[in-house]
Amino acid sequence: MHAASARPAEPARRTPPAPTAPKPGGTRLSGVVIMVGSGLSNQTGAAIGSLAFPVLGPVGVVAVRQYVAAIVLLAVGRPRPRTFTWGQWWPVVLLALVFGAMNLSLYTAIDRIGLGLAVTLEFLGPLSIALAASRRRVDACCAVIAAAGVVTLMRPRPSADFLGMGLGLLAAGCWASYILLNRTVGRRIPGAAGSAAAAGLSAVLFLPVGVAVAARHPPTPTAVGCAVAAGVLSSAVPCLADLFTLRRVPAPAFGLFMSVNPVLAGLVGWIVLGQGLDWTEWTGIGAVVAANALGILASRS
């Protein structure tokens, strides 16, 4: 007998089980559920924030929302401003200004024309960015559909608040600028540090605004609670949800669902605030949503 054969037999090595890959269907389903929750959270936060308008006004609510957004994004991004160069600083400063102007114009528009119409007009910002990046015929059709929806929403009538509608369009322009500036900041500053620095700077700019509002209109605990809830539900939750969702849902599907936000805003405004919309306004909202959905679906074909 060979010496080697005299050795006691070694126990068989067990191969650890391979990790179970997540099922694509389950992953996408969880992503869709999160997107629904994020959209409802965003619009519900705006609705709750508007409940504080009689005490704090739109400016005061936006100031509190900027503070909450800064706390959340600074904790996530952890920027190091001292290491920024001038080429990194200038887009951050512009992003901070646009961020504040976007929320201020949107919340003032909500105060004047209601949640559903304000969010629909603001949504023209990202829709314009998407349509401007392409030269396809289908995108021209989408632009016509969206324009028809806007004309329906802004048609002259005795109760029309054109200043509020103009503020909604200003919010749209700010959102488009916000998207472009975010791209620039993302290319020049890695991670979320640039966006976090912009949120922090915007909060600093709104500090004297918050102090002035508090001095003129002493806030009540309920009003402050509503404003903080708006910051959490409309800034913190959507930010974290988007980071989670984009890892599980394809970008086209994410964009397609985001286009439903004006509808969610209309429903939340009706249920929470009692802001009913007539059939022509729902038609205009539907046209804007359909234009965005058609553009996204066509880009996948």
N, C-alpha and C positions, 0 to 999 in steps of 0.2 A: 504494500500500500504506500502510495506516495505521501510524503510529509504534508503536502498541501491538502491532501484529502483527509488528514487526521484533524484538521482544524474544525472547531465547532462552526456550524452553519450560522452565518450572520442573519439577523432578522431582516426581512425584506423592507426596503425603504418605501414609505408611503408618500406618494406624490400629492402635495396639497391640492385641494380642488381648485380649479380655475374660477376666478371671480365671475359671477353671473353678470353678463352684460345687461344693462337696463333695456327694457323693451322700448323700441322707438315709439310705439303707440302710447304706452304709459307715460313716457317722457313728454311727448307732445301734449297729451291730455293735461298733465300737471302744469305745463307751460301755459296752456289756454286758460285753465282755472286761475292761475296767477294773474294773467292779463286781464281777465274779467274783474278780479278783485282789485287790481291796480287802477283800472279805469273807473270803477265805482268809487274807490277811495279818493281818487283825484277830484271827481265831480262832487262827491259828498262833502269833501273838505272845503271846496269853494262855496257850496251852499251854506254850510255851517258858518264859515267865515263871514258870509254876507249878513248873518243874523247879528253880528257885532257892528254893522255899519251905523245904526242909529247912535251908538255911543262913541265908537272910535273913528267912524268914517272909513272909506276905502283906503285912505293913506295910512291910517293907524293899523289896520288889519294887515296891509302889505308889509309894513315895517316889522311887525311881529313875525310874519311868515319869513321874511328875509333872515331874521335872527335864528329861527329854527332851522332853516335850510343851511345856514352857515355852520351851526353846531354839528349837524349831521354830516355834511360834506367834509368839513375840516377833520372830523374824527375818522372818516373813511380815507380821504386823500392824503392827509398829513403833509401838506406842502412845506417847502423850505424857501420862503421868499428871498432870503438873503443870497441864495445861490442863483437867482434869476438874473439873466442879462436883460438889457434894454429891449432886444429883439423878442424876448419872452414876455416882458412886462407889458408892452403896449397892447397886445391883443387881450391880455388878462384884464387890463383896465377897461378896455372897450366892452369886453364881455360882462364885466361887473355893471357898467352903466346900462347896457342893453337888458340885462337880467332884471334890474330894478324897474326900468321903463316898461318892460313887457308885463310884469305882474301888476304894476300900478295902472297901466292903461286897461288891462283886462278886468281888474276888479272894479275900476270906475265904470267900465262898460256894463259889467254885471249889475251894478247899482242902478243903471239907467235903463237898460233894455232887457235885463233878465239873463239867466245863466245860459239857456239853450242858444239864443241868438248870438250872445257874446262869444261863446266857445266856437260856434260854427264860423263866425267871421275870423276869429283868430286862427282857425285851422287852415285858412287860405294861405298862411305863411309857408308851412312845410309843403303844401300842395303845389304852390308856385315854384318852390325849389325843385321839386320832383319833375314838374312839367318843363321847366326851363332847361333841364339837363338833357332833353331828348328832342329829336326832330322828326319823330314818327307821326304819321297821320292820326293814329289812334290818340296820341297825346293832344293833338289839336282838337279832336273831338271832346276829349276830357276837359280841356280848357273852356270850350264852348258850353258844355254842360254845367261846369262850375260857375261860369259867368252868368248863365241863366238862373242858377240858384241864388246868386248874390243879388241880381236884379229883383227877383221875387221877394227876397228878404228886405231889400231897401226901397221897395216901391213907395212912391209918395202917397201918403194918407194922413188924415188929420192927427192921428196919434203917433205918427212916426217921430222918433227921437234921433235926428240925424247926427247930433253931437255924440250920442252914445254909440251909434253905428260907426262914426268916424274913429272913435276910440278903439272899437273892435278891430277895425282895419289897421290902426296904428299898432295894436297888439300883434296882428298878423305880420306886419313888417318887422317888428322887433323879434318875433319868433324866427322868421327867416334869417335875420341877421345873427340871432343867437346860434342857429344851426351852423352857419358859415364860420362864425368866430370860434365855435367849439371845435370845428375841424382844424382850424389854424392852431388853436391852443394845444389840441391833442397831438399835432405833428411836432410842435416845438417843446412840449413838456410831457414827459412820459406819465402814463397812468392817469389817475384822477386828480393829481396835484394841481394842475392848472385850473380846472373847474372849481376845485375847493378854494383856491386862492381868490378866484373871482367872486365866489359866494361870500367869503369872509370880507373882502373889500366892499362889496355891496351892502353888507350888514353894517359896516363901519359908516358908510355914507348915510345910511338910514337912522343912525343913532340920534343925531340932532332932530330928525323928523319925529321919531318916537317920543323924544323928550318934549317937543313942542306940542304934539297932540295930547300927551298926558297932562301937560300944564293947562291947556285950554279946555279939555274935556276929561275930567278925572275918570279913569277907567273903573268899571265895576268888575268884580271877580268873574261874573258870567261872561262879560264881553271879552275879557282877557282869555278865559278858557276857550271860547269859540275861536279866537284868533290863533291861539296855540294849536288847537285841533286842526285848523286850516293848514298850519305849517306842517304838522305831522302827517296828515292825511294827503295833502296835495304836494308835498315836497319829499319828506323822508320815505314814506311808503312807496310811491312810484319810482323814486330813485333806486332803492334797493330791489324792488320787484323787477325793474328793467334789467339790472345787472344779472339777476337770476334767470330771467326769461330768455334773454338773448343767447344764453348758453344752451338752451333746450329747444328753441323754436327757430326755424329759418327766418332770416331777415324779411323776405317778402310776406310771410305769414304774419310776422310781427307788425309790419306796416299796414297790412290789410286790416288787422284787428284795430289798430290805433285809429283807423279812419271811422270807426264806429263811435268814437268819443263824443262827437256832437249829438248823436242820438241819446247816448247815456246822459249827457248834460241836460237835454230837453226833458228826459224822463225824471231825473233827479230834481230839476227845477220845478216840475209839475207836482211831484209827490211831496218833496220836503218844503218847498217855498210856496206852493200853490200858484206857480207861474204857468198858466195854461197857454198853449199855442194853438192858433187856428190852422185849418188845413193848408192854407197857402204857405204859412211859415214852415210847417212840417214838410211840405213839398220842396221848399228851398233847401232845408237841411238835408233832405234825401238826395237832392241833386248834387250837393257838395260831396256827400259821402259816396255816392255812386261814381262820381268823377274820379275820386281817389282810388276806389276799389277797382274800377275798370283799368286805370293806369297801371296798378300793381299787377293785376292778373295778366294784362297784355305783355308786361315785361317778362313774365315767366314763360311765355309761349315761344 
